[in-house]
């Protein structure tokens, strides 16, 4: 690859830091490729060996970032511009993380989560919570220890939230989730008198036809297939390996084509962010998204604001019909109604955009209480059922569509879930700032939409912390009320 742009480096210390950081970047590159392979093509029998390799790579990163010479360079650096300040901020956070965590803890966590991931997958397939519970207990115990190592001011959960969303605290989450009861009421109002199902959910499709449609939609949205690819996985995800290698996956179920198509549009949003980071930031600490919440705003924007819009359905309907002939029996209005079904769902990733946040709140409450040791692993299934009934009006039939449905805890990602609601809220705020958005979608002016996202958010990578980036991009802070307004206009107007 050729790197055309040069990072705006003025400080000699930062220049030396970036030279040394290249080794860390290369390990992260390899780790990302390993992670992608684990969820796509890795044989199950490779798990133990893969766990050893991941643990060793983690220790190498820790050793490089905490080397006394490197730490001294970072601590003594005098950054001269926003890019350099971003580099130093990100590195200080990473150094603090790895300095406070003993190497044996880092190794233990890598091994436990590698095993937990595979056991979770088997337990989910067998609907067997008891099989996974001992490892989940170990994961939560590790995360409580991690919080103590990292330190916190008000709540042990703060230490973990901050790792996924810089600066996020329980106090922030309480403000963001302050709309939950009203969101639950709004959801219950919307579903009154609305159809709970659509015949398109039962229409069978050929996987090859669906793949062609997915690829076509990616093409018209602007996905660069020379720098990415689309594969299949049990759960759709995006893996940013490098600035010129960002891979997405989707899933195929043989029916209910929106599940595959909207998953593609969701992952396209993530991929676009990684691909649009300023090339000057290549192989530096800021060649990454500002946070998981900001990242999620991009995927939720393309999936929900664009993909579930009437304008998008109408402008792509003819191509959908060409790919999926059964659509000849339907109209664009039928497909829009199908795309915007609102109903209680057991599975988070299948939840409509209105009540998705209620799923996130449930997981936030579990994590917060688990970090306080207020809620034990054995109590999770009952708590899950009670809260699902209260918030959404539905209870899981088994563990697989309840407490075992998400992969995150098996990977040790405690503190991750709130970023999904942050992204959902932020996507609605972003939409309100794009002039003539509906017209742009109807006319397929996706490049103009992407240019807005790139200039305001994506190109900056992690130069600015998320709260500052949001203020710079939108002129306001994250506001959950804006999402309620969006949902009311779209579903109750």
Secondary structure as a PSIPRED ss2 file (coil, helix, strand):
# PSIPRED VFORMAT (PSIPRED V4.0)

   1 X C   1.000  0.000  0.000
   2 X C   1.000  0.000  0.000
   3 X C   1.000  0.000  0.000
   4 X C   1.000  0.000  0.000
   5 X C   1.000  0.000  0.000
   6 X C   1.000  0.000  0.000
   7 X C   1.000  0.000  0.000
   8 X C   1.000  0.000  0.000
   9 X C   1.000  0.000  0.000
  10 X C   1.000  0.000  0.000
  11 X C   1.000  0.000  0.000
  12 X H   0.000  1.000  0.000
  13 X H   0.000  1.000  0.000
  14 X H   0.000  1.000  0.000
  15 X H   0.000  1.000  0.000
  16 X H   0.000  1.000  0.000
  17 X H   0.000  1.000  0.000
  18 X H   0.000  1.000  0.000
  19 X H   0.000  1.000  0.000
  20 X H   0.000  1.000  0.000
  21 X H   0.000  1.000  0.000
  22 X H   0.000  1.000  0.000
  23 X H   0.000  1.000  0.000
  24 X H   0.000  1.000  0.000
  25 X H   0.000  1.000  0.000
  26 X H   0.000  1.000  0.000
  27 X H   0.000  1.000  0.000
  28 X H   0.000  1.000  0.000
  29 X H   0.000  1.000  0.000
  30 X H   0.000  1.000  0.000
  31 X H   0.000  1.000  0.000
  32 X H   0.000  1.000  0.000
  33 X H   0.000  1.000  0.000
  34 X H   0.000  1.000  0.000
  35 X H   0.000  1.000  0.000
  36 X H   0.000  1.000  0.000
  37 X H   0.000  1.000  0.000
  38 X H   0.000  1.000  0.000
  39 X C   1.000  0.000  0.000
  40 X C   1.000  0.000  0.000
  41 X C   1.000  0.000  0.000
  42 X C   1.000  0.000  0.000
  43 X C   1.000  0.000  0.000
  44 X H   0.000  1.000  0.000
  45 X H   0.000  1.000  0.000
  46 X H   0.000  1.000  0.000
  47 X H   0.000  1.000  0.000
  48 X H   0.000  1.000  0.000
  49 X H   0.000  1.000  0.000
  50 X H   0.000  1.000  0.000
  51 X H   0.000  1.000  0.000
  52 X H   0.000  1.000  0.000
  53 X H   0.000  1.000  0.000
  54 X H   0.000  1.000  0.000
  55 X H   0.000  1.000  0.000
  56 X H   0.000  1.000  0.000
  57 X H   0.000  1.000  0.000
  58 X H   0.000  1.000  0.000
  59 X H   0.000  1.000  0.000
  60 X H   0.000  1.000  0.000
  61 X H   0.000  1.000  0.000
  62 X H   0.000  1.000  0.000
  63 X H   0.000  1.000  0.000
  64 X H   0.000  1.000  0.000
  65 X H   0.000  1.000  0.000
  66 X C   1.000  0.000  0.000
  67 X C   1.000  0.000  0.000
  68 X H   0.000  1.000  0.000
  69 X H   0.000  1.000  0.000
  70 X H   0.000  1.000  0.000
  71 X H   0.000  1.000  0.000
  72 X H   0.000  1.000  0.000
  73 X H   0.000  1.000  0.000
  74 X H   0.000  1.000  0.000
  75 X H   0.000  1.000  0.000
  76 X H   0.000  1.000  0.000
  77 X C   1.000  0.000  0.000
  78 X C   1.000  0.000  0.000
  79 X C   1.000  0.000  0.000
  80 X C   1.000  0.000  0.000
  81 X C   1.000  0.000  0.000
  82 X H   0.000  1.000  0.000
  83 X H   0.000  1.000  0.000
  84 X H   0.000  1.000  0.000
  85 X H   0.000  1.000  0.000
  86 X H   0.000  1.000  0.000
  87 X H   0.000  1.000  0.000
  88 X H   0.000  1.000  0.000
  89 X H   0.000  1.000  0.000
  90 X H   0.000  1.000  0.000
  91 X H   0.000  1.000  0.000
  92 X H   0.000  1.000  0.000
  93 X H   0.000  1.000  0.000
  94 X H   0.000  1.000  0.000
  95 X H   0.000  1.000  0.000
  96 X H   0.000  1.000  0.000
  97 X H   0.000  1.000  0.000
  98 X H   0.000  1.000  0.000
  99 X H   0.000  1.000  0.000
 100 X H   0.000  1.000  0.000
 101 X C   1.000  0.000  0.000
 102 X C   1.000  0.000  0.000
 103 X H   0.000  1.000  0.000
 104 X H   0.000  1.000  0.000
 105 X H   0.000  1.000  0.000
 106 X H   0.000  1.000  0.000
 107 X H   0.000  1.000  0.000
 108 X H   0.000  1.000  0.000
 109 X H   0.000  1.000  0.000
 110 X H   0.000  1.000  0.000
 111 X H   0.000  1.000  0.000
 112 X H   0.000  1.000  0.000
 113 X H   0.000  1.000  0.000
 114 X H   0.000  1.000  0.000
 115 X H   0.000  1.000  0.000
 116 X H   0.000  1.000  0.000
 117 X H   0.000  1.000  0.000
 118 X H   0.000  1.000  0.000
 119 X H   0.000  1.000  0.000
 120 X H   0.000  1.000  0.000
 121 X H   0.000  1.000  0.000
 122 X H   0.000  1.000  0.000
 123 X H   0.000  1.000  0.000
 124 X H   0.000  1.000  0.000
 125 X H   0.000  1.000  0.000
 126 X H   0.000  1.000  0.000
 127 X C   1.000  0.000  0.000
 128 X C   1.000  0.000  0.000
 129 X H   0.000  1.000  0.000
 130 X H   0.000  1.000  0.000
 131 X H   0.000  1.000  0.000
 132 X H   0.000  1.000  0.000
 133 X H   0.000  1.000  0.000
 134 X H   0.000  1.000  0.000
 135 X H   0.000  1.000  0.000
 136 X H   0.000  1.000  0.000
 137 X H   0.000  1.000  0.000
 138 X H   0.000  1.000  0.000
 139 X H   0.000  1.000  0.000
 140 X H   0.000  1.000  0.000
 141 X H   0.000  1.000  0.000
 142 X H   0.000  1.000  0.000
 143 X H   0.000  1.000  0.000
 144 X H   0.000  1.000  0.000
 145 X H   0.000  1.000  0.000
 146 X H   0.000  1.000  0.000
 147 X H   0.000  1.000  0.000
 148 X H   0.000  1.000  0.000
 149 X H   0.000  1.000  0.000
 150 X H   0.000  1.000  0.000
 151 X C   1.000  0.000  0.000
 152 X C   1.000  0.000  0.000
 153 X C   1.000  0.000  0.000
 154 X C   1.000  0.000  0.000
 155 X C   1.000  0.000  0.000
 156 X H   0.000  1.000  0.000
 157 X H   0.000  1.000  0.000
 158 X H   0.000  1.000  0.000
 159 X H   0.000  1.000  0.000
 160 X H   0.000  1.000  0.000
 161 X H   0.000  1.000  0.000
 162 X H   0.000  1.000  0.000
 163 X H   0.000  1.000  0.000
 164 X H   0.000  1.000  0.000
 165 X C   1.000  0.000  0.000
 166 X C   1.000  0.000  0.000
 167 X C   1.000  0.000  0.000
 168 X C   1.000  0.000  0.000
 169 X C   1.000  0.000  0.000
 170 X H   0.000  1.000  0.000
 171 X H   0.000  1.000  0.000
 172 X H   0.000  1.000  0.000
 173 X H   0.000  1.000  0.000
 174 X H   0.000  1.000  0.000
 175 X H   0.000  1.000  0.000
 176 X H   0.000  1.000  0.000
 177 X H   0.000  1.000  0.000
 178 X H   0.000  1.000  0.000
 179 X H   0.000  1.000  0.000
 180 X H   0.000  1.000  0.000
 181 X H   0.000  1.000  0.000
 182 X H   0.000  1.000  0.000
 183 X H   0.000  1.000  0.000
 184 X H   0.000  1.000  0.000
 185 X H   0.000  1.000  0.000
 186 X H   0.000  1.000  0.000
 187 X H   0.000  1.000  0.000
 188 X H   0.000  1.000  0.000
 189 X H   0.000  1.000  0.000
 190 X H   0.000  1.000  0.000
 191 X H   0.000  1.000  0.000
 192 X C   1.000  0.000  0.000
 193 X C   1.000  0.000  0.000
 194 X C   1.000  0.000  0.000
 195 X C   1.000  0.000  0.000
 196 X C   1.000  0.000  0.000
 197 X C   1.000  0.000  0.000
 198 X C   1.000  0.000  0.000
 199 X H   0.000  1.000  0.000
 200 X H   0.000  1.000  0.000
 201 X H   0.000  1.000  0.000
 202 X H   0.000  1.000  0.000
 203 X C   1.000  0.000  0.000
 204 X E   0.000  0.000  1.000
 205 X C   1.000  0.000  0.000
 206 X C   1.000  0.000  0.000
 207 X H   0.000  1.000  0.000
 208 X H   0.000  1.000  0.000
 209 X H   0.000  1.000  0.000
 210 X H   0.000  1.000  0.000
 211 X H   0.000  1.000  0.000
 212 X H   0.000  1.000  0.000
 213 X H   0.000  1.000  0.000
 214 X H   0.000  1.000  0.000
 215 X H   0.000  1.000  0.000
 216 X H   0.000  1.000  0.000
 217 X H   0.000  1.000  0.000
 218 X H   0.000  1.000  0.000
 219 X H   0.000  1.000  0.000
 220 X H   0.000  1.000  0.000
 221 X H   0.000  1.000  0.000
 222 X C   1.000  0.000  0.000
 223 X C   1.000  0.000  0.000
 224 X C   1.000  0.000  0.000
 225 X C   1.000  0.000  0.000
 226 X C   1.000  0.000  0.000
 227 X C   1.000  0.000  0.000
 228 X C   1.000  0.000  0.000
 229 X C   1.000  0.000  0.000
 230 X E   0.000  0.000  1.000
 231 X E   0.000  0.000  1.000
 232 X E   0.000  0.000  1.000
 233 X C   1.000  0.000  0.000
 234 X C   1.000  0.000  0.000
 235 X C   1.000  0.000  0.000
 236 X C   1.000  0.000  0.000
 237 X C   1.000  0.000  0.000
 238 X E   0.000  0.000  1.000
 239 X E   0.000  0.000  1.000
 240 X E   0.000  0.000  1.000
 241 X E   0.000  0.000  1.000
 242 X E   0.000  0.000  1.000
 243 X C   1.000  0.000  0.000
 244 X C   1.000  0.000  0.000
 245 X E   0.000  0.000  1.000
 246 X E   0.000  0.000  1.000
 247 X E   0.000  0.000  1.000
 248 X E   0.000  0.000  1.000
 249 X E   0.000  0.000  1.000
 250 X E   0.000  0.000  1.000
 251 X C   1.000  0.000  0.000
 252 X C   1.000  0.000  0.000
 253 X C   1.000  0.000  0.000
 254 X C   1.000  0.000  0.000
 255 X E   0.000  0.000  1.000
 256 X C   1.000  0.000  0.000
 257 X C   1.000  0.000  0.000
 258 X H   0.000  1.000  0.000
 259 X H   0.000  1.000  0.000
 260 X H   0.000  1.000  0.000
 261 X H   0.000  1.000  0.000
 262 X H   0.000  1.000  0.000
 263 X H   0.000  1.000  0.000
 264 X H   0.000  1.000  0.000
 265 X H   0.000  1.000  0.000
 266 X H   0.000  1.000  0.000
 267 X H   0.000  1.000  0.000
 268 X H   0.000  1.000  0.000
 269 X H   0.000  1.000  0.000
 270 X H   0.000  1.000  0.000
 271 X H   0.000  1.000  0.000
 272 X H   0.000  1.000  0.000
 273 X H   0.000  1.000  0.000
 274 X H   0.000  1.000  0.000
 275 X H   0.000  1.000  0.000
 276 X C   1.000  0.000  0.000
 277 X C   1.000  0.000  0.000
 278 X C   1.000  0.000  0.000
 279 X H   0.000  1.000  0.000
 280 X H   0.000  1.000  0.000
 281 X H   0.000  1.000  0.000
 282 X C   1.000  0.000  0.000
 283 X C   1.000  0.000  0.000
 284 X C   1.000  0.000  0.000
 285 X C   1.000  0.000  0.000
 286 X C   1.000  0.000  0.000
 287 X C   1.000  0.000  0.000
 288 X C   1.000  0.000  0.000
 289 X C   1.000  0.000  0.000
 290 X C   1.000  0.000  0.000
 291 X C   1.000  0.000  0.000
 292 X H   0.000  1.000  0.000
 293 X H   0.000  1.000  0.000
 294 X H   0.000  1.000  0.000
 295 X H   0.000  1.000  0.000
 296 X H   0.000  1.000  0.000
 297 X H   0.000  1.000  0.000
 298 X H   0.000  1.000  0.000
 299 X H   0.000  1.000  0.000
 300 X H   0.000  1.000  0.000
 301 X H   0.000  1.000  0.000
 302 X H   0.000  1.000  0.000
 303 X H   0.000  1.000  0.000
 304 X H   0.000  1.000  0.000
 305 X H   0.000  1.000  0.000
 306 X H   0.000  1.000  0.000
 307 X C   1.000  0.000  0.000
 308 X C   1.000  0.000  0.000
 309 X C   1.000  0.000  0.000
 310 X H   0.000  1.000  0.000
 311 X H   0.000  1.000  0.000
 312 X H   0.000  1.000  0.000
 313 X H   0.000  1.000  0.000
 314 X H   0.000  1.000  0.000
 315 X H   0.000  1.000  0.000
 316 X H   0.000  1.000  0.000
 317 X H   0.000  1.000  0.000
 318 X H   0.000  1.000  0.000
 319 X H   0.000  1.000  0.000
 320 X H   0.000  1.000  0.000
 321 X H   0.000  1.000  0.000
 322 X H   0.000  1.000  0.000
 323 X H   0.000  1.000  0.000
 324 X C   1.000  0.000  0.000
 325 X H   0.000  1.000  0.000
 326 X H   0.000  1.000  0.000
 327 X H   0.000  1.000  0.000
 328 X H   0.000  1.000  0.000
 329 X H   0.000  1.000  0.000
 330 X C   1.000  0.000  0.000
 331 X C   1.000  0.000  0.000
 332 X H   0.000  1.000  0.000
 333 X H   0.000  1.000  0.000
 334 X H   0.000  1.000  0.000
 335 X H   0.000  1.000  0.000
 336 X H   0.000  1.000  0.000
 337 X H   0.000  1.000  0.000
 338 X H   0.000  1.000  0.000
 339 X H   0.000  1.000  0.000
 340 X C   1.000  0.000  0.000
 341 X C   1.000  0.000  0.000
 342 X C   1.000  0.000  0.000
 343 X C   1.000  0.000  0.000
 344 X C   1.000  0.000  0.000
 345 X C   1.000  0.000  0.000
 346 X C   1.000  0.000  0.000
 347 X C   1.000  0.000  0.000
 348 X H   0.000  1.000  0.000
 349 X H   0.000  1.000  0.000
 350 X H   0.000  1.000  0.000
 351 X C   1.000  0.000  0.000
 352 X C   1.000  0.000  0.000
 353 X C   1.000  0.000  0.000
 354 X C   1.000  0.000  0.000
 355 X C   1.000  0.000  0.000
 356 X H   0.000  1.000  0.000
 357 X H   0.000  1.000  0.000
 358 X H   0.000  1.000  0.000
 359 X H   0.000  1.000  0.000
 360 X H   0.000  1.000  0.000
 361 X H   0.000  1.000  0.000
 362 X H   0.000  1.000  0.000
 363 X H   0.000  1.000  0.000
 364 X H   0.000  1.000  0.000
 365 X H   0.000  1.000  0.000
 366 X H   0.000  1.000  0.000
 367 X H   0.000  1.000  0.000
 368 X H   0.000  1.000  0.000
 369 X H   0.000  1.000  0.000
 370 X H   0.000  1.000  0.000
 371 X H   0.000  1.000  0.000
 372 X C   1.000  0.000  0.000
 373 X C   1.000  0.000  0.000
 374 X C   1.000  0.000  0.000
 375 X C   1.000  0.000  0.000
 376 X C   1.000  0.000  0.000
 377 X H   0.000  1.000  0.000
 378 X H   0.000  1.000  0.000
 379 X H   0.000  1.000  0.000
 380 X H   0.000  1.000  0.000
 381 X H   0.000  1.000  0.000
 382 X H   0.000  1.000  0.000
 383 X H   0.000  1.000  0.000
 384 X H   0.000  1.000  0.000
 385 X H   0.000  1.000  0.000
 386 X H   0.000  1.000  0.000
 387 X H   0.000  1.000  0.000
 388 X H   0.000  1.000  0.000
 389 X H   0.000  1.000  0.000
 390 X H   0.000  1.000  0.000
 391 X H   0.000  1.000  0.000
 392 X C   1.000  0.000  0.000
 393 X C   1.000  0.000  0.000
 394 X C   1.000  0.000  0.000
 395 X C   1.000  0.000  0.000
 396 X C   1.000  0.000  0.000
 397 X C   1.000  0.000  0.000
 398 X C   1.000  0.000  0.000
 399 X C   1.000  0.000  0.000
 400 X C   1.000  0.000  0.000
 401 X C   1.000  0.000  0.000
 402 X C   1.000  0.000  0.000
 403 X C   1.000  0.000  0.000
 404 X C   1.000  0.000  0.000
 405 X C   1.000  0.000  0.000
 406 X C   1.000  0.000  0.000
 407 X C   1.000  0.000  0.000
 408 X H   0.000  1.000  0.000
 409 X H   0.000  1.000  0.000
 410 X H   0.000  1.000  0.000
 411 X H   0.000  1.000  0.000
 412 X C   1.000  0.000  0.000
 413 X C   1.000  0.000  0.000
 414 X C   1.000  0.000  0.000
 415 X C   1.000  0.000  0.000
 416 X C   1.000  0.000  0.000
 417 X C   1.000  0.000  0.000
 418 X H   0.000  1.000  0.000
 419 X H   0.000  1.000  0.000
 420 X H   0.000  1.000  0.000
 421 X H   0.000  1.000  0.000
 422 X H   0.000  1.000  0.000
 423 X H   0.000  1.000  0.000
 424 X H   0.000  1.000  0.000
 425 X H   0.000  1.000  0.000
 426 X H   0.000  1.000  0.000
 427 X H   0.000  1.000  0.000
 428 X H   0.000  1.000  0.000
 429 X H   0.000  1.000  0.000
 430 X H   0.000  1.000  0.000
 431 X H   0.000  1.000  0.000
 432 X H   0.000  1.000  0.000
 433 X H   0.000  1.000  0.000
 434 X C   1.000  0.000  0.000
 435 X C   1.000  0.000  0.000
 436 X C   1.000  0.000  0.000
 437 X H   0.000  1.000  0.000
 438 X H   0.000  1.000  0.000
 439 X H   0.000  1.000  0.000
 440 X H   0.000  1.000  0.000
 441 X H   0.000  1.000  0.000
 442 X H   0.000  1.000  0.000
 443 X C   1.000  0.000  0.000
 444 X C   1.000  0.000  0.000
 445 X C   1.000  0.000  0.000
 446 X H   0.000  1.000  0.000
 447 X H   0.000  1.000  0.000
 448 X H   0.000  1.000  0.000
 449 X H   0.000  1.000  0.000
 450 X H   0.000  1.000  0.000
 451 X H   0.000  1.000  0.000
 452 X H   0.000  1.000  0.000
 453 X H   0.000  1.000  0.000
 454 X H   0.000  1.000  0.000
 455 X H   0.000  1.000  0.000
 456 X H   0.000  1.000  0.000
 457 X C   1.000  0.000  0.000
 458 X H   0.000  1.000  0.000
 459 X H   0.000  1.000  0.000
 460 X H   0.000  1.000  0.000
 461 X C   1.000  0.000  0.000
 462 X C   1.000  0.000  0.000
 463 X C   1.000  0.000  0.000
 464 X C   1.000  0.000  0.000
 465 X C   1.000  0.000  0.000
 466 X H   0.000  1.000  0.000
 467 X H   0.000  1.000  0.000
 468 X H   0.000  1.000  0.000
 469 X H   0.000  1.000  0.000
 470 X H   0.000  1.000  0.000
 471 X H   0.000  1.000  0.000
 472 X H   0.000  1.000  0.000
 473 X H   0.000  1.000  0.000
 474 X H   0.000  1.000  0.000
 475 X C   1.000  0.000  0.000
 476 X C   1.000  0.000  0.000
 477 X C   1.000  0.000  0.000
 478 X C   1.000  0.000  0.000
 479 X C   1.000  0.000  0.000
 480 X H   0.000  1.000  0.000
 481 X H   0.000  1.000  0.000
 482 X H   0.000  1.000  0.000
 483 X H   0.000  1.000  0.000
 484 X H   0.000  1.000  0.000
 485 X H   0.000  1.000  0.000
 486 X H   0.000  1.000  0.000
 487 X H   0.000  1.000  0.000
 488 X H   0.000  1.000  0.000
 489 X H   0.000  1.000  0.000
 490 X H   0.000  1.000  0.000
 491 X H   0.000  1.000  0.000
 492 X H   0.000  1.000  0.000
 493 X C   1.000  0.000  0.000
